Amino acid sequence: MNIVDQIKQETKQHVNRAAVIEGNRRITYGELLTAADQFAAFLHQKGVEQYDRIGLLCDDSPEYIMVSLAILSLSAVIVPISPEQTSEEIDTVIERIDLNFLIADAKLRSGEYQDTIQPNDFIKKELVFFERRKKQNHEPEYSLLNPAFIRFSSGTTGISKGVVLSHEAILERTDAANKGLRITSHDIVLWVLSMSYHFVVTILLFLRRAATIVLCTSRFPDLFIEGIVQYHGTFLYASPFHYDLLTTTDAIESDALRHVRLAISTAMKLPEKTAEAFFSRFGLELTEAYGIIEVGLPFIKLSGNKEKRGSVGKILPDFTVRLLNPDENGVGEIHIQGKGMLDAYYSPWQGREQILSDGWFKTGDLGKIDSDGFLFIVGRDKNVINFAGMKVFPEEIESVLKQHPFVKESRVHGTPHPQYGQLPVATIVLNTGIHDSIVDDLRRFCYHRLAQYKVPKEFIFTDRLLKTASGKIKR
């Protein structure tokens, strides 16, 4: 089974329909799939084989989609790498996932490379193609999974891993998500999120249903506003940050969203203030969704009832939810099972049976379910910080701060912010004799070693950090 074969089959009646639009570029489904086939032929010529792991370092663009489809069509495996990551973070992904190849925008990666992919009729970016020798043999179970996608992340324990999804899992979770999203070939999707973090359930589902994807990430917010006004988008998939912008801009009228049938808010909790401001201006209730890379998109709040604001909705038909160890208020640990669950963690390797408990995935979130079946997420039992929809792990930042010669120890936590969700803040104990005038130096130190969004937005200095009886820093 192959997801690209499925896309070809499901879009064969729509070859002349626009698949991707970016500014003045309009690419039909026929052109998109032809470009993917041509690029797949190039990759095959360069030695790409089934199950090879290929890092993709590229800005959101038609090229990102074309290259992704080419990789998947060969039954090779995509490892997305965000352009926002530093060189050190990119090197970590390359080593930990043990990439066989790397495809990168020439503007984002320099050095010795095997080949330059010159722009052509379809590929407008200059891409570079790196080949590297893999250092180890993969787990025997890996090739049996029919892997398609590995999403690298760092856990709250500081242990890195890569979520492995098979072609079968992707097909299952896109089908499951569409029981709520109901994407069709009549939809015009306005896209503002990062494909490095949001691709499997969304972009691949939109392509399967022959929808038109209008890319609005470059020249933001101009292309986003243009997509609303010129293309009459019917489906918005964005974060509260983007909806905040729409409520305050003077560039669109209050009836500009009259064509929108569904406006999904994802990536971070939707503040009540944002939901109310958006409804007051446009008369459209935002739809909060709850996505998990290991699970898919199990919850979507499809009710337009204002009383259900703060909820991520009811669980979709192909999933089941349970709350473990609920307290007196009904708040418990959220566990989910259903179709399209992850197949493994790559580094260190863990199979599905090791990860799931009798088929259940522990999300790390705490929630309660009301009498109508709506789930409300009330907190996390992890320490993860959610900055504008991107996850920031305190231990990763603390590890970097520990490398600074003036830092004795640190604790990083998130502080609430009305626009960005949470901001990372570092509380630091300095070595003896060091003064807190080193803030600028600490900030520069972090910027060289961390993606910009991970750098603490505030540095607080203290004489000591509270610790548990076992000597661990209290969170």
N, C-alpha and C positions, 0 to 999 in steps of 0.2 A: 504494500500500500504506500502511496506517495501523495503528499498534499498538493504538489504541483499538477500531477495528473488529474486530481480531483477538480482543481481550479479550471483546467483546460476543458474538462468535460462539462462543468456547470456554466461556463461562459461561452460555449461554442455558438450560441445564438446571439451573442452580444459583441462580436469582434469589432464592430464599428462604434461601439459606445465608449465614451471617455472613461478611462480607468483612473488616470492620474492627471491632475492639473496643478501646475505651479507657475504663478504669474502668467506669462504669455505662452508657456508650454502646455500643450494638450496631447496626451498620449492615449491612444485607444487600447482596448484589450488585445486586439490583434497585434499592434505594435509592441505592447509590453511583453507579450509572450514570445514574439519573434526575437526581441532584444535579449530575453532570458535564455532562449535556445542558443543564440549566437555566443553569448558570454559563457554558457555551459560548454560549448565546443572548445572555446579558448582554455577553460579550466581543465578539461579532459586532456587537451594537448600538452598542458603543463604538468600532467601527472596526477591530478586530483582523482582520488579513488573513493569508492563507497566507504562511508563512515569516517573519512578524514575530517579532522576538526579545523575549521577555517574561521579565523578571527575576522570580523568586519568592523573597521574603524572608519566611519563616514557620517557626515551630517545628514539630517533628514532631507530626502530628495528622491526624485524618481529613480536615480541610480541605486539608492539604497534598496529599493523594492526590486529592481531588475536583478541586481547581484544576488540578493537573497533568494529569489526564485531560481536563479541559475544554480546556486549551491544546492538547494533542496532537490532540484530536479535530478541531480547526479547521486542522490542519496548520501551526499556529504552532510556535514553538521555545521550549522551556524553558531558561532560564539560571538554575540554582540559586544562591542567595546564602545563605551560612550566617549565622544570627543571631549567631554568635560573632565575626563580623568587625566591625571598627570602622567608623565612618562614612567615614573616609578610604578604607579598603579597599573598602567598598561603592561609593563614588563611582568608584573605579578600575575596578571591574567594569562599572559603567554606561557609563563613557566608552570603555573599550577594546573592549567587545563592542558598543558603540553601540546600546543597547537602544531599542526602540520604545515599550515600556510597562514599568511596574513594578507588581507586585501585592505588597502587604506587609501584615503584621499591623500594625494601627494602633498597637500598643504598641512596635513596633520601628522605625517610620519616621514622622517628623513633618514638617510643612511644607505648602507649597501643593500641593494635589492636585485632580484633576479630579472625583473622585467617591468617596463612601463607600459601601461595600457592607455594608448592615445585615444582622445575623444573621437567618436564616429557619429554616424547618423542618429544613434540612440543614446550612447554614453557621452554626456557633455562634460563630465569631470575628468581630470587627469588622475588616474588611479595607479597605484604601485602594487606589485605582486611580490611578496616575500615567500621564500621556501625555507623551512628549517628542519633540521633532523630531530625527530621525536626521541626523547631520552628513555622512554620506557614503553613497554607493551601495556595496552589497556587491559582492563579486567575482561575475562572471557565472556561475562554476562553482557558487556557493553554492546557488542555487535549483534547479539541475539535480540536486543530491544528495538532494532530498526530506528536508531536515534536520529533526530532531526535538528535539535536545538539544545544548547547548553547555556544557561544564563548564570554567570558567575556572580557570587555575592559573598560577603563576609558575615558570618553569624555573630550573635551577641556575645558568644564566648571567645570571639577573635579567630575562630577556626574558619578558614575559607572553604567554600564549597561551590559546586556548580549544579544547578537544577537541570536534570536531563529529561527532555520530553521526546517521545517517539512520534512518528507520523500518525500513528493510531490515536495517541493521546490528544494531539492537536485537533484531529478531525472530531473526536468526541467532545472536546471542550468548546470548540466553535459551534457545533450543533447545539450543545447544551446552553450556551450563552444566547444563542439566537432565539431560544424559546421566550426570552425576555426582551431582547433588543429588536427582533423582527425586522432585520435588514433585508431590503429587496433591491432590485435593479433600478428602482425609481428614486432611491436615496442618494442625496448629495451630502457627503460627509465632510465636515470642516475639521481638519486635523491640526492640533497645536502641541500635542505632547511629543516626548522623545521616543523615537522608534527603538532606541537602544534599550529602553525599559518597557515599552508598550508595543508589542508587535503580534504576538501569537494569537490572542483571542480577538484582537481588533482588526489590524490590517489584513491578516489572512482571512478573517471572516468577511470583511468588506469585499475582498477580491472574489471569494467563493460565491457571493451573492450578486456579483457584477454591479456593485455600487460604484459611484464616482467619488474619488478621494481628492479633495482640494487641500493641498499642502500649504499651511499658513505659518510654519515655524520660522522660515527665513523672513526678514524684513517685518518681524512682528512689532506692533500690532497691525501694520498697514494691510498685509495680506489677509489677516483674519477679518478685518472690517470689509475688505473687498469681497471676500468669500460670502459674507452675509448679504451685502448690498447687490453685488453683481451676479453671483451664482445661486442665490436663494437657497442656501443650505437647508437641508431638512433634518440633519442629525448633527448635534454637537457633542464632542467627546473631549472634555477639558477638565481642568482643576479649578478649585475655588479662586485661585489667583487670576485665572483668565476671565472668570465671570465677574469678579470685582472690577476688572478693567472695563468690561462692557457697560456696567452700571454707571460708570463715571465719565465715559467718553462722550464728547459732543458730536462725534463723527457719524452717529447713526440716530435715526428717529425711534420713537417708542414703539412703532409698528414694524420695525425692521426684522423682527424674528417671527413674523406671521406665518412663514413657510415652515418653521421648525416644528417637527412633531415630537421630538425627544431631545432634551438637553441633559446629558449625563455628566454628573460631577463625580470625579474619582481622584485617586492618588493621595488624598488627605481628607480629614473630616471636614464636612461642609458647615461653616459657621452659620448660626441662625441669622445673624446680621446680613450676611451675604445672600442667603436664600430670600429673606424678606425684601431687601433692596432690589434684587433681580425681579421678583414677582411684582413689586410696586411699579417698576419702570416698564416691564415688557408684558406683564400679565401671564407669565409662563412659570410654572412651578418646576424648579430644578429637581432632577432625579438622581439621588445618591446611589452609588454602586460600591460594592465591596469585592475587590479583586485580590487574589493571592497567587503568586507565581507557581507555587506547588500545587494549587487546586484549580485555578481558572477564575471564572466570574460566577460565584454561586448565589450572590444576592444583588437584586436591583429593586429599588423602591419605585414601583410603577404606579402607586397610588398618588393622586394629586391632592390628597387630604393634608392640609397644613398641620393638623394635629399630629401627623406622623413625621414631621420634620425632626431630624436628628437620628432617624432610623435609616438603615441600609435596605429596608424592605423585607419581603418574604423570600424564603429560599426558593430557588427555581426547581422545576419538576425533577431534574436528573440528579439532584443532590439531597442529602439528609444532614441535619444539624443536631447536635446534642450539647448541653451545657453540663460540664462535670463539676462536682463539688460546689453547687450553688449555695450562696449564703442566705441569710434571712430575707434579703431583698430580691432574691432570685438571680443574683449575679454569679455567673460561673465561667469556667474555661470553655472557650468555643472550640468544638471539634467538628470536623466536616468530613463526609465521605461522598463519593459520587463518580461520575464519568470524567475521564480526562485527567486523572490524578497524575502527579509526577511519576516517572519511572525509576529514578535513582538520584543520588547525589554523586557527583563525579570525583571530587577531591576534598577530603578522603572519600573513597568509594563506599556507598551504602545502597543496597538494593531497596526496592519498594517495601519488601516485607520487613526490613530492619527499621524503616522510617515510620511506617504506619502501624498503628496498634489495632489489630483486627479490622483493618481497612479504614480506620479513622486517622485523620491528620490533625494534630494539635496546632492551632494557628498561633498561639501565643497571645491572643486577645481575650479580653474579658467582656462579657455581654449579658444582656437579659432579653427575653422574648416576651412581648406583651400578649394579652388575651386574643388579639387578632392575628398573632403569628409574626409580628414585625420584630426584627432584631435591632437592638440598640447596643452599639459598642460603647462601653463606658471606660475602657482603659486597656493597658497592656501589661502582661506579666513579663515583658521583655523591657530592655532599656532603650530600645531604638528610638531615635529622634526623627520626626517627619518634617523635613524642611521643604516647603513648596512641592510636596508630593514625592520627594526623593528621600530615601532612607539613609540616615546617618548613624553609624554605630559608634557609641562613646569609646569603646575599647580601642578602636582603630585610631581615634584622635589622641587618646591618652598614650598609646604606644609611640606616636610621633613626638608628643611633648616630652616624653621621657628621654628622648634622644638629645634634647637641648641641654647643654652643660649647666645651665643655671636652674633647671627644674628638678626639685627633689621628688615630688609626686603631684598627681593631679586627679581631678574628678570632673568628667564632662556630663552635662545633663541638658535637657531641653527646657526652654522657658516659653510659655504660650505667646503667640503673636497673632493679631487679628487678620493679617494678610497672608503670612507665610506658614501658618500652622504652628510651628515651633522654631526657635532659634537655638543653635548649639552654643552653650556657655561653658567656659572652663574655669574651675576653681583650682588655684595653683598654690602649692607650698614651694617657696624658693629656697635654694641652698643658703646657708649662713653667709651673711655679708652682702647678699644681692638685694637690690632695691627694685620696687615695682615700676621703675621708669623704663623697664625693658619691654613694655607692651608692643611697641612697633617692631622690635627685633623678633619677638615671639610670633607676631602676625606674619612677618616676612618668612620666617622659618617654616611656618605651617603652609603658606602659599606655595612654597617650593616642593612640598611633599604630599599635599592633599589637593583634591579637587576643590575649586573655589567655594562650592556650597557647603563643604565639610569644615571649613576653617571657622573656629569659634568667633562669634560676633561680639563677644564680650569676654574679658579676662578679669577674674576676681582673685585677689590675693589674700591668703589667710595663713595663720601660724600653724594650723594643723587641720587634718581632715578626720571626721568622725569615722570610727571603725567598729566592726563587729568583734565579738569575743575571740573569733578565730583570726583576727588581724586583717580581714578584708574591708575595703572601703565601703561605707554604707551608701547605698543608692537612694 
